[in-house]
Amino acid sequence: MSKTILRALAGEAQPVPPIWMMRQAGRYLPEYRATRAKAGDFLSLCYNPELAAEVTMQPIRRYGFDGAILFADILLVPQALGADLWFVTGEGPRLSTVTAQADFDRLGQGEMIHETLSPIYETIRILKGELPPETTLIGFAGAPWTVATYMIAGKGTPDQGPAHALKAENRALFEALMDRLTEATIDYLSCQIEAGAEVVKLFDSWAGSLKGADFDDFCLKPAQRIISALKAKHPDTPIIAFPREAGDRYVGFAKATGADCVAIDNSVSPDWAASHVQVDGCVQGNLASKHMVTGGQDLVDETRRVVDALRGGPHIFNLGHGITPDADPDNVQLMIDTVRNG
């Protein structure tokens, strides 16, 4: 097994950790902006396999990352289930909301999602033929809780308040939505793997707003169910879980869910993660995204700190969250050089 990311996910500590970056295909790159302009809009880019493969390849050509993450969006699944989805320039996604039983009843289920999502699988097939042999192809989906927060609010919210309110006021409807999303996510990721994804990642970006039993019920248990189903079908495909801002709940998350790797954000230090999370297997993370904007010696020092802290076990170097549009492409190269050359 020569691919460094797959070796890390199998539990191997390596002298130089493999590296990729969340949102590595994105607006900070001029070549991405040019391709997106050619596509016309964000969703058209997601659903155009040739252009989506092109933007996935751009950071690989420029930087030689060890992993390429499929270019898509976590909200394609609700769209495939029948929700209306559009993007407002400068503000982000908007969806038709699910706040009543009638809204839920209009959603589809099961096999119907693949008609909408088939271009995503085609993107993966194209990438399988284009990526360098040493580069690992990573698929992904949003976790049910995070996707549900957008579907219930109709947009992103600072505190996921509408989803928490529905959870409190109409538990049966909320749980039905979570169940539908869990099944759709299993189907979606399974098809990504069949198309050629070598690793899949489950992004629970808003996991941190779930507390106590809610974290168990709506972050941990859906992740366990998704991972268990995928492992039954695809036992050799590693899975990365990212319950962002889980804090102390990162501890034991890999064992509880069956994930091969836990990605960590910047709410925990790499030293803490080495002691509490890496003991169970691979850790991914966790340089603060701000360093991609500010650069300089702070970037070098913090990059070295992350690498040194997690050197004793399996580690995939990444940011603690996605790179931001205002990042400097030269800072990405500085980060990579620091990881690889010390």
N, C-alpha and C positions, 0 to 999 in steps of 0.2 A: 504494500500500500504506500505509494509514493506521495500522494496528495497530503500536504501538511495539515490542512483543516480536518480531513478524515482521520489522520493519525491523532490529532488532539482530541477529537470526539470519541475516539476509541480508548482514550485514557492515557495517551503518551505525553509525557513532559518533554518538550523540545528545547534545545539551546536558544533558538530564535523562534518566538511564537508566530504562527501564521497571522495574517492581518487582512481584514476587510473593514468596510465602514458602512454603517446604516445610512441610507439615502445617498450612497456614493454616486449614483447617477442622478444628478439634480442641477438646480438652477445656478449653483456656484460655478459650473463649468460652461464656458462659452459655446462649446460644441453641443451641449445639451440644449441650450437656449435656441440655437439654430435649428436643431432637429424638431424641437417642440413647435417652433414657428412654422415649419414645413407641415407638421401634422394638423395645425389649425387650433387645437385646444387640447387640454390635458387628457380628457377621456378618449378623444380620437387617437392620441398617442398610445394610451394603454391598450386600445383594441386594434392597433395596426401592428401585426406581428413583426414585419420587417423593421419598422421604425422603433418599436419597443426593444427588439433585439439590438439594434444599433445603439440606443442610449445605454443599454446594459453593458455593451462592449466598450463604450467610450472610456470609462475609468480604468478598465483593464488595459487598454492600449496605452493610456497616458501614464499609469502608475504601476502596472503589474501586480495588482492585488492578488492575494491567494484565493479569494472567493469572489464570485460574481453573483449578486442577488438579482433575481428576476425583477424587471421593471413592471410594476402593476400598482394596485391600490387596495387597501383593506375593504373599501366600500363597494368594490365590484360584486361581492357576494350578496349584499342586500339588493343591489340592482338586479342581479340574476334571479333573486327571489320575487322580483316584481315591484320593488320600491322605485320611485322616481329619484334620480340622482343627477345633480348638476353642480357646477363649480362657479362661484362668484369671484371674479378677479380681485385679489387683495384680501379676500375674506375667507375663502376656503369652501368646503363642501356644504351642500344643502340637500336634504332628503325629504320626501313625503314621510310623515310621522306615523308611528305605531303607538297609539295611546288608548285605543279602545278595541274591543273584540272584533268589530267590523273591519278595522284596519288590518288586524292580524289575519282575518279570514280571506282577505284579498291576496295575501302572500301565497306563492307557490311552494313547492317542496321537491325533494328528491332529485330525480334525473333531469328535471327541467332546467336546472341551473347550468348544465353543460352546454346548452345551445348558446347562451350568452357568453359563457366563459371559454368556449373552444378556441378563440384567438389567443388566449393566454397560454393554452397548452401548445399551440403552434409556435409561439415565441420561444418556449422552452426547447422544442424540437430544433428550431433554427440555431439556438445557442449551443446545443449539444454538438453541432457540426462546426461551429465557429470558434469556440473558446479554446485557448491553449490547453494542451493535455494536462498541465499541472494545476489548472484552475478549477476549483470546486464550484458547481452550479447549485445555488441555494434558492429554493422556493419558499413561499411564505403565505400566511393568512393572518388576519386579525383574530384574536380570541373572542369568544362569544360575548363576554361582558363589554369589552371595548366597542365592538361593532354595535351591540344593543344600545349603548349610550348615545350613539349618533342617530340610530333609527328612532329612538324615543323622543329625543330633543329636536331632531331634524337638522342638527348641526353640532359642531364641537362646542362644549361648554367648559367653563373653568373648574367646576366642581361636580360635574355629572349629576347635578341636582334633579333634572327631570327623570332620569333613570332610577335614582334612589327613591323619588316620590312614587313612581309607578310600582316599584318593588314593595313599598310599604302599603299602598292603597289597593292594588290589584295583583296580589301575589301569583294567582293562577295564570293570569295573562302574561305577567313578566316571565314566569317559569316556562310557559309554552313558547315564548319567543326565544328564550335561551336554549331550549331543547331543539327548536327548529334550526337555530344557528349552529348548534353543536353538530347536528347531523350533516348540515350543508358543508361545514368546515372539514369534516372527515372526508366527504365525497370530493371536495375541491382539492385538498392536499393529496389525496390518493391519486387523483388524475394527474396532478403535477408530477408526482413520483413516477407514474407510468409513462409520462411524456419524457422523463429524463432528469428531473431534479434529483440531486444526490444527497441533499440535506434539506429539511424543511424547518422553518422557524415560525413559532406562534407568538405574535406580538400582542401582549395584553397591556397596552399603553396606559390604561387608567386603572390598573389593578390596585394601585396605592390608595384609591378612595374607598375600597372595600375593607371593612374592619371586622374583626372577630369571626363569628360564624358565617357572616356573609362572604368573607374571603375564602373560607373553605368551600362554601356552597357554590359560589359563582365565579371563582378564579381557579382554585385548586382542582375541584371535582370535574369541571368541564375539560380542563387540560388533561387530567388523568384519563378521562373517557376518550378524548381525541387521540391521545398518544397510544393508549391501549388498542384502539381499533386500527390505527395505522401500523402498529407493530405486528398485529395479527396478520395483516395483509402484506406488509413490507418489512419483515423482521430485520433486514440489513440496512435500513435507512435511518441514519441518526436524526434526532430531533432536538432543536434548541428551543427552550422556553424563556420568555422575557416578561415576567410579571413586574413591570416597571414600578419603582418606588414601593416595593413590597417590604423594605426594611428588614426587620427581624424575621419576617416570613419567608425570606430567601432561604433561611436555614431549613434543611430537610426537603426543600421543594423538589429537587431532582429525584430523591428516593420516593417521595409521595406520589409523583406523577409519572415516573418512568422516563423522564427527559434525560437525554445524554449530556446535556450542557445547560447551565443556567446563565443567561445574560444578565448583567447587573448595571444599574444606572449610577448616577453620581451622589445618591443619598447615602451610599455606604462607601467606605474607603477600601482600596485594594488590599490593604493589610488585614482588615476585618474579614473581607471575602476569602482571603487565603486561609484564615483560621476557621471560618464557620461554614463556608460554602464549597470551597475547593476540596475539602476533605471527602466529599461525596463524588467528585469527578470534575469534569471540565468546567471552567468558568470563562465567560466571554465579557470583555470590557477593558477599562471603563474610563478612558480619558474624557474629561469634560469638553463638550462641543465648542465652548467659547474659545478654546485654544486654537481652533481652526480659523478663528477671526483675528485673534490678537498676536499669535505666533511668538517669535523671539525665544529668549532663553527659558522663559516660563514653560513654553510648550516642550522644549527639550527636557527640562528637569522633571516635569510631570509625566511625560512619556516614559522616561527612565524609571520613575517611581512605580508606575503601574507594572512595567516589565519585571522589575526587581522583586516586587511584592509577590507576584504570582509565578515566579520562576520555578518554584518547587513542585509544581504539578501541571496538569494539562491546562493550557491557556490559549485562547484565541484573542488577539488584540483587536479592540474595537473602541468606539466612542461609547459614552454612557447614554447617548440618545442620537438622533439623526443629525448629520451635518446641516448647517443652516445656509440659506441662500447668500448670506453676506460673507461667507468664508472665503479665504484667499487660497486659490489652488496651489500656490507655492508653499503654504503652510502644511498642506496635505503631504507634499513631497518631503518636507522637513521631518514630519512625524514618521513617515515610512523609513527614511534614512536613519533616524534615531533608533527605531525598533530593530532594524536589520544590521546596523553597524555599531550600535552601542553609544 
